[in-house]
């Protein structure tokens, strides 16, 4: 009799657990119930990082990016010599470079040099004492270059992923002021405090609160300060082909088909969003017309640079 009661209780508990998992699965896949707004940051369990050696150990291994293709201001050896920090493992780099470790490092160096080149083109240069903010820094792909190759900058960085923040805290010490941000448009930075903000592959994933984020960046930039933001545009849409990273990402979306690429991107903003609890699970495309019409209400648009960051365009903005 007792065993029968125990079995009934066990079966009841098992049934309730199974029903709960079914409900969770249905909620996760229900496209009418977006969940990420209730999970505004990726706070992950602490992990033991499996880092690589510094970049000098991988310098002769490259694939698509070559040092001679970058806007080098000095010999590549001088850049390598100044960066003695470990490289993060592929799993800690947001997909950049896979196991092509030297290429991963070169991609950050290339973006750093492109920022400097495009600022100079518009009569702007970084000086000691300037404050620079890397929005969506991951494990420091670009900000490490500013730290290693510039003198006297006040460097800020943030990411939505807590493990990326921990990586920078652990391996760059107190030299970079890093914090975890979240999906809601608020940053713990003072008004008019930054000279330069850059964000790679961030606005290509912001579907909700985009305009509030632009307003927040305007708040923390000094008058005359610049924002260097990359995003997918209608130009990006026109050059996507099978095998590209963005093509592979879109191919899993139920509203995407290869036939769509034969048509022009509709005006405005097009969002391919997965209804999951992942707070950057969207791929967003902006037309140049939309950027010129909408983003110009928050900043003076200096230039739209086609393919300024791989297949993404750079939008260079100034706070007027």
C-alpha positions in Angstrom: 0.0 0.0 0.0 2.8 2.4 1.0 4.7 1.6 -2.2 1.6 2.2 -4.3 1.1 5.7 -2.7 4.8 6.5 -3.3 4.6 5.5 -6.9 1.5 7.6 -7.4 3.3 10.6 -5.8 6.3 10.0 -8.0 4.2 9.7 -11.2 2.4 12.9 -10.3 5.6 14.8 -9.7 7.1 13.5 -13.0 3.9 14.5 -14.8 4.1 18.0 -13.5 7.7 18.4 -14.3 7.1 17.2 -17.9 4.2 19.6 -18.2 6.4 22.5 -17.1 9.1 21.6 -19.6 6.5 21.5 -22.3 5.1 24.9 -21.4 8.7 26.3 -21.3 9.4 24.9 -24.7 6.1 26.3 -26.1 6.8 29.7 -24.6 10.3 29.7 -26.0 9.1 29.0 -29.6 6.0 31.1 -29.5 6.6 34.0 -31.9 3.9 36.0 -30.3 5.6 36.0 -26.9 9.0 37.6 -27.1 11.0 36.7 -24.0 14.3 38.6 -24.1 12.8 41.8 -22.6 12.7 39.9 -19.3 16.3 38.9 -19.7 18.1 42.1 -20.4 21.7 40.9 -20.0 23.7 37.7 -20.3 24.9 37.0 -16.8 26.6 33.7 -17.1 28.3 31.4 -14.5 32.0 32.2 -14.0 34.2 30.2 -16.1 37.9 29.2 -16.3 39.2 30.8 -19.4 41.4 28.7 -21.8 43.5 31.4 -23.3 46.1 31.3 -26.0 49.6 32.9 -26.0 50.2 36.4 -27.2 50.0 37.2 -30.9 53.7 36.7 -31.6 53.2 33.0 -31.5 50.7 33.0 -34.4 52.0 35.7 -36.7 52.7 33.5 -39.7 49.3 31.9 -39.8 46.7 34.0 -41.6 44.0 33.4 -44.2 41.8 36.2 -45.5 43.3 39.3 -43.8 46.9 40.2 -44.5 49.0 42.9 -42.8 49.8 44.5 -46.1 46.1 45.1 -46.7 45.8 47.2 -43.5 46.4 51.0 -43.1 49.6 50.4 -41.2 51.4 53.4 -39.8 54.5 51.4 -39.0 55.8 47.9 -39.6 53.6 45.1 -38.4 56.4 43.9 -36.1 56.1 47.0 -34.0 52.4 46.4 -33.4 53.0 42.8 -32.4 55.9 43.8 -30.1 53.6 46.1 -28.1 50.9 43.6 -27.5 52.0 41.0 -24.9 48.5 40.1 -23.7 47.0 36.7 -24.3 44.5 36.1 -27.0 41.1 34.8 -26.0 40.1 31.3 -27.1 37.8 31.1 -30.1 34.8 30.4 -27.8 35.4 33.8 -26.1 35.6 36.0 -29.3 32.0 36.3 -30.5 32.8 34.3 -33.7 35.7 36.4 -34.9 38.4 34.5 -36.5 37.4 30.9 -35.5 40.8 29.2 -35.0 42.6 31.7 -37.2 44.2 33.4 -34.3 46.5 35.8 -36.1 43.6 36.9 -38.3 41.5 37.5 -35.2 44.1 39.9 -33.9 44.6 41.5 -37.3 40.8 42.1 -37.6 41.0 44.2 -34.4 44.1 46.0 -35.6 42.4 46.7 -38.9 39.3 48.2 -37.3 41.4 50.3 -35.0 43.5 51.7 -37.9 40.3 52.3 -40.0 38.8 54.3 -37.1 42.0 56.5 -37.0 42.0 56.9 -40.8 38.4 57.9 -41.1 38.6 60.3 -38.1 41.6 62.0 -39.8 39.7 62.3 -43.0 37.2 64.4 -41.2 39.8 66.5 -39.4 39.7 64.7 -36.1 42.5 63.0 -34.2 42.8 61.3 -30.8 44.9 63.1 -28.2 46.1 62.2 -24.7 43.3 62.7 -22.2 40.6 61.9 -24.7 37.9 59.4 -23.5 37.0 56.5 -25.8 34.2 54.0 -25.3 34.0 50.6 -27.0 30.3 49.6 -27.0 29.9 45.8 -27.3 33.6 45.2 -26.7 33.4 41.3 -26.4 36.8 40.2 -25.1 38.6 43.3 -26.2 39.3 42.6 -29.9 39.5 46.4 -30.8 40.0 48.1 -27.4 43.2 46.2 -26.8 44.7 48.0 -29.9 43.8 51.4 -28.5 45.4 50.4 -25.2 48.6 49.0 -26.7 49.2 51.6 -29.4 47.9 54.9 -28.0 49.2 57.0 -25.1 47.1 58.7 -22.4 43.6 57.7 -23.5 40.8 57.1 -21.0 39.4 53.8 -22.2 35.9 52.6 -21.4 34.3 49.4 -22.6 31.2 47.4 -22.0 29.4 44.2 -23.2 26.1 42.5 -22.5 28.0 39.2 -21.8 29.4 39.0 -18.2 32.1 36.6 -19.3 33.6 39.1 -21.7 33.7 41.7 -19.0 35.4 39.2 -16.7 38.0 38.4 -19.4 39.0 42.1 -19.8 39.0 42.6 -16.0 41.3 39.6 -15.5 43.8 40.2 -18.4 43.9 44.0 -18.8 43.8 44.8 -15.1 42.7 48.4 -14.2 43.8 49.9 -17.5 40.4 49.6 -19.2 37.2 50.7 -17.3 34.9 47.9 -18.3 31.3 47.1 -17.2 28.4 45.0 -18.1 25.6 46.8 -19.9 22.1 45.5 -20.7 19.5 45.7 -23.5 17.8 48.8 -22.0 19.2 52.1 -23.2 21.0 53.3 -20.2 24.8 53.6 -19.6 26.5 54.5 -16.3 28.5 57.3 -17.9 28.3 61.0 -17.4 26.8 63.5 -19.8 29.1 65.0 -22.3 32.0 62.9 -21.1 33.3 61.0 -24.2 35.2 62.1 -27.3 34.7 58.9 -29.3 32.3 56.0 -29.2 32.6 53.0 -31.5 30.4 49.9 -31.8 31.0 47.0 -34.2 28.1 44.7 -35.0 25.9 46.2 -32.3 23.3 48.3 -34.2 23.0 45.4 -36.6 21.3 43.5 -33.7 19.3 46.3 -32.0 15.7 46.1 -33.1 14.0 47.4 -30.0 14.9 50.8 -28.4 17.2 51.8 -31.4 16.3 55.5 -31.2 16.6 55.5 -27.4 20.1 54.0 -27.8 21.0 56.8 -30.3 19.7 59.3 -27.8 21.8 57.7 -25.0 25.0 57.8 -27.1 24.3 61.5 -27.9 23.9 62.2 -24.1 27.3 60.8 -23.2 29.2 62.3 -26.2 30.9 65.7 -25.9 29.7 68.3 -28.3 31.7 67.7 -31.5 32.4 64.1 -30.4 32.1 61.3 -32.9 30.3 58.0 -33.0 31.6 55.2 -35.3 28.8 52.6 -35.7 28.5 49.7 -38.0 25.3 48.1 -39.3 23.7 46.1 -42.1 22.4 48.4 -44.8 20.7 48.0 -48.2 24.2 47.8 -49.6 24.9 44.9 -47.3 21.7 43.3 -48.5 22.8 43.7 -52.2 26.1 41.9 -51.7 25.0 39.0 -49.5 25.7 35.6 -51.0 25.5 32.0 -49.9 28.4 31.1 -47.6 28.6 34.5 -46.0 28.2 34.6 -42.2 25.1 36.8 -42.4 23.6 34.5 -45.0 24.0 31.5 -42.8 22.4 33.4 -39.9 19.4 34.5 -41.9 18.9 31.1 -43.6 17.6 29.7 -40.3 14.9 32.3 -40.0 11.4 31.2 -41.1 10.7 34.5 -42.9 13.9 34.4 -45.0 14.4 32.7 -48.3 17.2 33.1 -51.0 14.5 34.5 -53.3 14.2 37.6 -51.1 17.8 38.6 -52.0 16.7 39.1 -55.6 14.5 42.0 -54.4 15.6 45.4 -53.1 15.4 45.9 -49.4 12.2 47.7 -48.5 12.6 51.3 -47.3 13.2 51.9 -43.7 14.3 49.1 -41.3 13.9 45.4 -41.8 14.2 43.0 -38.8 14.8 39.3 -38.8 14.1 38.4 -35.2 14.1 35.1 -33.4 11.7 35.0 -30.5 14.0 33.5 -27.9 15.4 34.5 -24.5 18.6 35.7 -26.2 18.8 39.4 -26.0 20.7 40.0 -29.2 19.0 37.5 -31.4 17.9 39.8 -34.2 19.6 40.8 -37.5 18.6 44.3 -38.5 19.0 46.0 -41.9 18.7 49.8 -42.4 18.4 51.6 -45.7 20.7 54.5 -46.3 17.6 56.6 -46.8 16.4 55.6 -43.3 19.8 56.4 -41.7 19.9 59.8 -43.4 16.3 60.6 -42.4 16.1 59.2 -38.9 19.7 59.0 -37.4 20.3 62.5 -38.6 17.8 63.7 -36.0 20.2 62.8 -33.3 23.6 63.4 -35.0 25.1 65.1 -37.9 26.0 62.3 -40.4 29.6 62.7 -41.6 29.7 59.7 -43.9 28.3 56.3 -44.7 31.3 54.1 -45.6 30.3 51.0 -47.6 31.8 47.8 -46.3 33.8 49.7 -43.7 33.6 46.6 -41.4 33.7 43.5 -43.6 30.2 43.4 -45.2 28.7 46.0 -42.8 28.7 49.7 -43.5 30.2 52.3 -41.1 28.0 55.2 -40.1 30.2 58.1 -38.9 28.3 60.6 -36.8 29.1 63.8 -35.0 27.3 65.3 -32.1 26.4 68.8 -33.2 
